[in-house]
Amino acid sequence: FSSPKVASGRAQVQQEPFLETTEGTGINISCSHPSKVLGEFIHFYRQFSGRGPEFLALTARGSKDVPDISGELWVSADGRSSALWLRSPRRGDAAVYYCALGA
């Protein structure tokens, strides 16, 4: 699993450049966005080789189940960090994962 940096408007989000796990072992894809302001949401996408980005989930704060990928999206109380947890990833989940800020 790999997650490059993504910039959205004036705010920049930062992610680990590369993450790896074994099939069935949960993984946390974290994202830092210290410039997030009230009203902005954290969006997570993934992109498979040769295809366009696929929307996974969004939230402003708290946690949200993401049943399509057997995961959970979490955003800190202060909104400065977030994480996408894949509970039991399979080979078919190997992709580039992006987080972004947006309304």
PAKOLKE-799050 format. One line per field, with one value per residue: x, y, z of N, C-alpha, C, CB in turn; residue number from 1. Coordinates in pm, whole numbers, plus 50000, padded with zeros to 5 digits. Glycine has a CB too. Layout:
<sites>
n.c1	X_... $
n.c2	Y_... $
n.c3	Z_... $
ca.c1	X_... $
ca.c2	Y_... $
ca.c3	Z_... $
c.c1	X_... $
c.c2	Y_... $
c.c3	Z_... $
cb.c1	X_... $
cb.c2	Y_... $
cb.c3	Z_... $
n	NUM_... $
</sites>
This chain:
<sites>
n.c1	50086_50060_50099_50107_50199_49940_49800_49557_49393_49471_49567_49787_49822_49976_50122_50245_50509_50516_50362_50337_50195_50104_49878_49564_49654_49590_49608_49706_49648_49777_49721_49821_49704_49744_49643_49370_49044_48737_48449_48570_48620_48765_48870_48899_49054_49120_49344_49374_49619_49630_49369_49110_49080_48908_48643_48634_48552_48431_48466_48423_48492_48555_48470_48407_48249_48367_48233_48266_48535_48592_48672_48768_48728_48891_48900_49084_48996_49077_49098_49337_49465_49421_49309_49293_49176_49237_49093_49135_49312_49315_49485_49371_49323_49547_49676_49713_49663_49492_49459_49259_49170_48860_48552 $
n.c2	49883_50217_50563_50870_51224_51467_51762_52009_52285_52560_52419_52169_51820_51549_51231_50898_50791_50527_50222_49894_49570_49238_49004_49003_49116_49391_49742_50080_50375_50674_51031_51367_51691_51980_52233_52224_52358_52465_52320_52193_51874_51549_51352_51025_50834_50571_50436_50218_50062_50193_50287_50528_50743_50610_50689_50654_50731_51000_51237_51481_51489_51258_50906_50672_50398_50208_50013_49898_49845_49703_49861_50154_50502_50759_51070_51306_51484_51752_51785_51777_51548_51226_50891_50599_50288_49966_49673_49398_49357_49248_49096_49219_49474_49622_49924_50274_50496_50788_51089_51380_51728_51895_52072 $
n.c3	50000_49916_49982_49860_49895_49898_49779_49851_49748_49955_50166_50282_50287_50454_50412_50485_50271_50185_50266_50400_50435_50542_50390_50545_50780_50976_50885_50933_50778_50793_50814_50803_50863_50940_50878_50855_50858_51022_50885_50674_50524_50566_50310_50181_49930_49695_49452_49190_48984_48659_48664_48751_49046_49333_49536_49888_50157_50371_50634_50897_51167_51440_51417_51150_51005_50727_50533_50276_50242_50460_50684_50878_50917_51083_51248_51429_51735_51725_51458_51317_51236_51079_51008_50812_50870_50776_50838_50774_50533_50189_49909_49690_49780_49750_49661_49570_49826_49908_50097_50135_50173_50181_50100 $
ca.c1	50000_50142_50018_50189_50145_49835_49770_49423_49379_49577_49611_49860_49812_50096_50104_50366_50531_50498_50323_50326_50147_50074_49735_49494_49707_49538_49703_49657_49702_49755_49728_49835_49651_49739_49576_49227_48958_48598_48374_48639_48610_48875_48825_48995_49038_49227_49358_49440_49700_49559_49231_49092_49060_48781_48608_48610_48474_48468_48409_48489_48546_48507_48500_48301_48275_48377_48208_48312_48673_48605_48762_48714_48794_48894_48959_49108_48906_49120_49093_49470_49514_49319_49364_49206_49215_49189_49095_49188_49331_49344_49571_49294_49320_49675_49649_49762_49559_49508_49365_49251_49079_48765_48423 $
ca.c2	50000_50336_50684_50989_51351_51526_51900_52051_52428_52623_52330_52051_51704_51467_51089_50819_50764_50386_50132_49756_49473_49107_48980_48970_49194_49527_49850_50214_50472_50800_51154_51488_51809_52083_52355_52201_52457_52425_52310_52106_51731_51463_51255_50921_50770_50479_50427_50098_50086_50205_50330_50656_50734_50559_50748_50558_50787_51132_51280_51600_51452_51131_50787_50629_50270_50206_49870_49851_49797_49647_49952_50265_50632_50830_51204_51351_51588_51885_51786_51789_51420_51126_50761_50498_50158_49849_49568_49270_49380_49137_49138_49308_49609_49690_50041_50400_50556_50932_51168_51517_51818_51959_52109 $
ca.c3	50000_49917_49990_49838_49942_49817_49820_49814_49772_50030_50273_50239_50373_50445_50438_50468_50128_50152_50375_50355_50533_50484_50374_50669_50893_50969_50860_50960_50682_50864_50736_50884_50794_51046_50834_50840_50925_51042_50759_50578_50548_50523_50209_50147_49800_49657_49307_49140_48866_48533_48683_48819_49191_49383_49665_49995_50267_50420_50762_50950_51299_51493_51337_51058_50941_50581_50512_50145_50252_50595_50753_50958_50902_51210_51248_51566_51786_51680_51312_51256_51185_51050_50972_50753_50923_50702_50941_50725_50390_50099_49797_49604_49837_49722_49578_49624_49908_49919_50175_50085_50243_50092_50157 $
c.c1	50090_50053_50105_50123_50042_49812_49632_49408_49498_49637_49683_49840_49936_50065_50239_50384_50506_50461_50308_50276_50128_49923_49674_49543_49665_49647_49633_49724_49673_49780_49735_49788_49632_49666_49425_49148_48816_48525_48442_48626_48738_48816_48935_48955_49143_49228_49437_49515_49613_49415_49226_49072_48920_48756_48579_48519_48517_48402_48485_48558_48491_48545_48379_48340_48278_48359_48260_48454_48699_48702_48690_48797_48780_48959_48969_49013_48946_49126_49228_49527_49397_49388_49254_49259_49153_49204_49165_49211_49364_49435_49500_49281_49449_49651_49723_49644_49590_49412_49369_49155_48983_48633_48322 $
c.c2	50122_50458_50808_51115_51403_51667_51937_52199_52484_52528_52209_51939_51619_51325_51018_50789_50619_50307_49992_49670_49340_49089_48937_49044_49340_49632_49984_50310_50610_50920_51272_51608_51922_52211_52338_52305_52402_52423_52225_51961_51662_51359_51152_50856_50661_50469_50302_50133_50088_50248_50465_50636_50687_50620_50639_50613_50929_51156_51403_51569_51318_51014_50744_50495_50286_50059_49815_49796_49733_49731_50058_50390_50706_50966_51251_51464_51726_51894_51788_51659_51325_50996_50676_50362_50051_49730_49440_49280_49251_49188_49237_49450_49686_49801_50160_50464_50703_50988_51310_51597_51878_51989_51997 $
c.c3	50000_49918_49977_49896_49844_49868_49770_49849_49848_50134_50216_50340_50352_50486_50429_50319_50090_50278_50318_50469_50464_50479_50508_50792_50878_50950_50880_50863_50741_50774_50833_50803_50896_51006_50817_50920_50936_50908_50654_50621_50504_50429_50192_50015_49788_49505_49272_49012_48739_48544_48753_48967_49225_49520_49767_50104_50296_50554_50809_51083_51340_51404_51257_51000_50790_50539_50380_50148_50388_50678_50832_50931_51034_51190_51392_51604_51738_51527_51242_51202_51163_51015_50910_50796_50835_50795_50895_50575_50314_49987_49706_49656_49811_49620_49636_49698_49930_50025_50121_50173_50142_50163_50140 $
cb.c1	49903_50237_49941_50215_50258_49704_49877_49315_49252_49526_49492_50011_49683_50209_50003_50359_50672_50626_50191_50463_50015_50141_49711_49507_49862_49461_49762_49683_49639_49845_49604_49983_49516_49878_49635_49190_48958_48528_48350_48788_48488_48949_48792_49005_49049_49208_49428_49337_49809_49564_49153_48975_49088_48780_48486_48740_48489_48428_48415_48387_48511_48357_48548_48277_48167_48516_48063_48305_48772_48652_48852_48714_48732_48969_48874_49253_48904_49258_49015_49564_49617_49226_49424_49201_49170_49267_48955_49093_49441_49212_49613_49158_49294_49783_49496_49818_49546_49484_49399_49206_49156_48740_48370 $
cb.c2	50000_50338_50688_51008_51454_51440_51999_51965_52455_52748_52284_52082_51622_51524_51027_50686_50802_50327_50179_49705_49521_48992_48873_48826_49182_49558_49840_50255_50455_50808_51167_51507_51776_52118_52403_52057_52592_52521_52445_52146_51671_51396_51326_50814_50874_50338_50554_49983_49978_50076_50225_50731_50869_50402_50842_50514_50700_51243_51166_51714_51559_51135_50672_50735_50167_50266_49846_49963_49913_49499_50018_50230_50715_50747_51304_51398_51585_51917_51902_51845_51357_51173_50690_50511_50141_49828_49535_49152_49482_49076_49016_49252_49603_49589_50069_50496_50481_51001_51163_51520_51929_51872_52237 $
cb.c3	50122_49797_50121_49690_49962_49821_49767_49884_49849_50099_50357_50220_50345_50532_50339_50551_50089_50087_50443_50302_50600_50566_50266_50693_50901_51094_50717_51108_50537_50987_50640_50932_50723_51088_50704_50887_50848_51141_50704_50565_50475_50645_50073_50259_49682_49723_49251_49115_48853_48462_48764_48760_49257_49390_49650_50056_50394_50319_50870_50968_51406_51510_51427_50946_50982_50529_50520_50044_50229_50590_50654_51109_50783_51318_51162_51582_51938_51738_51267_51356_51283_50934_51096_50596_51071_50566_50982_50759_50368_50040_49716_49584_49986_49670_49568_49510_50043_49784_50329_49935_50318_49970_50093 $
n	1_2_3_4_5_6_7_8_9_10_11_12_13_14_15_16_17_18_19_20_21_22_23_24_25_26_27_28_29_30_31_32_33_34_35_36_37_38_39_40_41_42_43_44_45_46_47_48_49_50_51_52_53_54_55_56_57_58_59_60_61_62_63_64_65_66_67_68_69_70_71_72_73_74_75_76_77_78_79_80_81_82_83_84_85_86_87_88_89_90_91_92_93_94_95_96_97_98_99_100_101_102_103 $
</sites>
